[in-house]
């Protein structure tokens, strides 16, 4: 990659050299939960960036640094909603 974006990322309490890696979404599934109060929660984690570091783990695989964003929504039962004034 001639135009690879180089950066430093925190790994194990130190800054290490890394290179941004592109990706494509294969699937982003929602995790669904039913709360005891009847509310339905939907939550998913979305990958926002990935970088491959110059470090390797004990199996010889490169260590990746990534950032994510959590997205959530709630379907709330009518009995819990505030009445419009």
N, C-alpha and C positions, 0 to 999 in steps of 0.2 A: 504494500500500500504506500504509494509515494506521497499521497496527500493525507495520511493518517493523522488524526488529531492526538497529540501527545499531551498528557497531563499528569499531575501527581494526585494520588488518592490515599486516604487513610486506611491502613491495614495493620491490625495488631498493635495499635498505638504509635505507629510511625507512618511517614509519608513515603510512598513508593511510586516509581515510574509506571505509567499505564498508557494504553492506547484505546481510544474509543472504538467500539465495535458496533456495526449496524445490525439490525435485526428485523424480522417480520413477525407479526402476530399470528400464531397458529390457532389459539383459542383464548378467550378470556371469560371464564365461567363465573357466575354469581354463586356465593355461598349464602344459603338461606337459613334463617333461624326463626323459630317461633318463641317469643318471650312468654313468660308466665302471665303477663297482663293481656295477652292476646295480640300484641303487636308483632307484625312480621318484619324482620330486618333482612335486608339484602346488602351484601358487602362483597367487593372484589378488589383485588390488588392489581394495579396496572404498572407495568414496567415503563420507566421514563428514560433511563439511560443505562448503558453497559460499557464497562472498560475492562480490558484484559491486562492484568498487572504483569510485571516481570518476575513475580514470585511464583513458586510451584508448591503444591501440597505434598504430603508424604507418598502419595500414589504417583507423583510426577505430573499431575494435571495442573494447568495454569489456574491461578487464583483470580476470580472475577470480582469486580466491585460493581455494584448496581444500585440504582435508586428507583424507588417506587412511589406510587401515590395510591392512597386508599379512597375508594368511592363507596358511598353508602346511601341507602334510602330506607324509609320506614313506611309501612302501611299500618296506620293506627286505627283501632276500632273507634267507632263513633262515640262510645261511652267515655273515652279518654280525651276527646277533643273539647277544647274550650268553646263555649257557645258564643256566636257572633253577637256583638252588642250594637 
